[in-house]
């Protein structure tokens, strides 16, 4: 049975000189929690629409989770609901898991109203 998969995510402008350490922490946390880390996505302050681009990566790879150093890597230091709707979001420090909500539509492939 394959491991659930994840992508790492960080912003280089937030990590600064600690970027390599943050990448190591992402890999370590993903492995400890049982995720197959497929890749780490690194954006900067000049990246246009970073959350949209991250969402595209998540959708294309079909991963189960996003692992990030902290909520500081998201705008307004909040995990976007749009991301939580498609994948668990795991922060390294403090270690938290923002679990996606599986709806009955997700589980059955059709809407509740059907």
Buried (B, 14 or more C-beta within 10 A) or exposed (E): EEEBBBBBBBBBEBBEEEBEEBBEBBBEBBBEBEBEBBEBBBBEEEBEEBBEEBBEBBEEBEBBBBBBBBBBBBEEEEBBEEBBEBBBBBBBEEEEEBEBEEEEEEEEEEEEEE
